[in-house]
Amino acid sequence: MTTRGRGGWPTSKDGLGRHRDPHEGKGFRMSRSRMRLLVSTVVAGAMTMAAAGVGQIALGGAVANATTATATVSGSGLTATKTVTPAVAYPGDTVTTTIEVVNNEGIVKYLNFLTDYPPAGYVLQSVTGTVYRGTGGDLNDPSVFDGTATQAGDGSVRVRWTDATLRLAKVERNNGPVHPTLTFTYTVPEDATPGPRSTGLDFQMYNLFGDETTTGNPMPDLAVSVAATPTTTAVSAPATAQVGVPTTLTATVTPAKAGTIQFKDGGADIGAPVPVSDGTASVDHTFDAPGAHEITAQFFPSAGNVEGSTSPPQTIDVEDIATSLSVTVPAEALTDEEITLTANVEPQNAAGSVQFQDNGTDIGVPVTVVDGAASMQHTFTTDGTHSITAVFTGDSGFSGSTAPAQTVNVSIPVVPTSTTLTVPQTTVTGEQVEFSAQVSPADAQGTVQFTVGGVSVGDPVEVVNGAASMSFTFADAGQHAVAADFFGATGFTDSSAPPSTVTVDAATVTLLGVPGSATTGVETALSATVQALSGSAVPAGSVQFFDGGVAVGAPTVLTNGSASVPHTFTTVGTHQITAVFTPEAGFAGSTSVQRPVTVSDPDPSDVPSSVVITSSPSATVGVPLTLKAQVIGAPVLPGTVQFFDGGVEIGDPVEVVDGVVELVYTFDSVGPHQIHVVYSGGLGVEGSTSQVQVLEVSESGGVGTGSLGSLGGL
């Protein structure tokens, strides 16, 4: 039985009772080589669809940005496979849906239309596809699709291949390559609400006995959804900052979405949220505490379909504001006198306190800084050099600092003093005198240093009750300037007494030389030598000899310190002889010790004698000289001879041998020396005294050994 389907195509049933295309398998067949390949692009109008609320779960557990979701719908021997990419989309994303229809059976089939049901709210942008079609009853004469695909009010998009003239979409048998493949392109609205979406499709197969429609909407195995747009937030800030100085914090939101940024410092909000503009938000923040600050930025979106985000933390090392400190003090001060210590802090708005220090020891308590300065009154109790510093301890936000040390020279208030000196006008060498200084006021404390000729003598003498004194012995004759310098202890000035002149004469000693015995009527010699007790000066002046207080002749002028006079005793007995030295300027007078001379009358039986000096009249200082004397008058001359240098005995008495005596002697001073000898006499021989010989002692010259010459007239 032959029937016709829609459009007048004849149909028949096969052995299984199925309708079949009468052209299939016979001479009238659709030629594949005659099929026309069409690619249709359809631009659809925009539309807005309601969507599910935020927080709904996508079908099949889909995750945002999942690549694809695929499911199939089968009917009438056809299988339609729908693939959605991406399965989970974000507002503003482009989503493609591909539908491919294949024929699972052994006969060719044709489609009248295919409908795509996109997820709710998706807006169609275009449709492209590969479709093999025929024109009218001649499938070997393809023609283009002349319809327009639009998005219906329910969001569906239907592509039709039937109109007044039959145009069918061929689906080749046995899953052949000639079959429709359509791609629908959609956009997800920017205001799409996140949540799961349902989607599906339907298609209608042409049949001569009645078209067959297969519907798969929704497709429960095709899980698609809209997810909230994820964002990332980054915060940027300088690595370091200072307390009290504004620092700019900036947050960037990607992608740029409307909303606000809440900046945080260690989890604590920094001010109020800041609106995001073109993906960024900034705030100027002033840190009030030093240390490491962990800064984050949290994005709060305005739209419900945008996810918030929090930036990774960025650490800012916040430092106190650096300060500098200087201290101002007077260069000098007195003890018990109040002075002002001042410290200046930079910057002037620095808050804190200043601790003044003296040689590292705190002075009082810290002083609060006001308008960049701190000062205090201070009184030094000790004198000396004081090193003054100041240490600034900053309040929160300000670093500490120390001022360079400044020196204050502190002295004790001084009392003026005056010093006077008392010394003898004259003295002699070797004689102890007293120097006395008086210091005014009487309570002055310190020491007095006495000087002679500008040279300190002795140690400084402590002043007691305004006075200081010392004993002193001059060693040299002459005019000596004596002074006294007072060195005040702390609180007293120094002072000096004007120099006083002390005339110092050289002390002398007068040495008397006389024979131990003498004979009345026989001339003998009285000799004296005057020597200075210090120094090398030879005293000048005259000597007056005395016999028991009675002057012996006139004064005799010293020659090279010595004087001699001949004298004849007239009375027997013991005569006490002395010599008195009357000095010239620069020397002190002196008196010899008494020397006894035993005087007796001559024995008529004694032979008179005489003695002469026979040694050289010159000598060299430091060179030994042999002093010689000769005694004459008797064949036998017992007794001794005593040599004299002025009034000074030279050595011990020398025994007379064959009338001759010799004595080796070394002179230690230059100049004329008055030499004489005294013969003691002996049994039967009278004693005698020689005349004075002037012996010249010089620095150079040989030792003389010549005789005095003739002895006649002696």
Secondary structure, DSSP 8 states (H G I E B T S, - for coil): --EE-TTS-EEEE-TTS-EE-TTTTSSS---GGG-EEEE--B-----------TT---GGG--TT---EEEEEEETTEEEEEEEESSEE-TT-EEEEEEEEEE-SSS-EEEEEEEEE-STT-EEEEEEEEEEE-BTTBTTS---------B-TTS-EEEE-BSSSB--EEE-TTT-S-S-EEEEEEE--TT---EEE--EEEEEE--TT--EEEEE-S-TT--EEE--B--EEEEE--SEEETTSEEEEEEEEES--SEEEEEEETTEE-SS-EE-BTTEEEEEEE--S-EEEEEEEEEEESSTTB--EE---EEEEEE-B--EEEEE--SEEETT-EEEEEEEEESTT--EEEEEEETTEE-SS-EE-BTTEEEEEEE--S-EEEEEEEEEEE-TTB--EE---EEEEEE---B--EEEEE--SEEETT-EEEEEEEEESTT--EEEEEEETTEE-SS-EE-BTTEEEEEEE--S-EEEEEEEEEEE-TTB--EEEEEEEEEEEB-EEEEEE--SEEETTSEEEEEEEEEESSSS----EEEEEEETTEEEEEEEE-BTTEEEEEEE--S-EEEEEEEEEEE-TTB--EE---EEEEEE---TTSB--EEEE-S-SEEETTS-EEEEEEEESSSS--SEEEEEETTEEEEEEEE-BTTEEEEEE---S-EEEEEEEEE--BTTB--EE---EEEEEESS-----------TT-
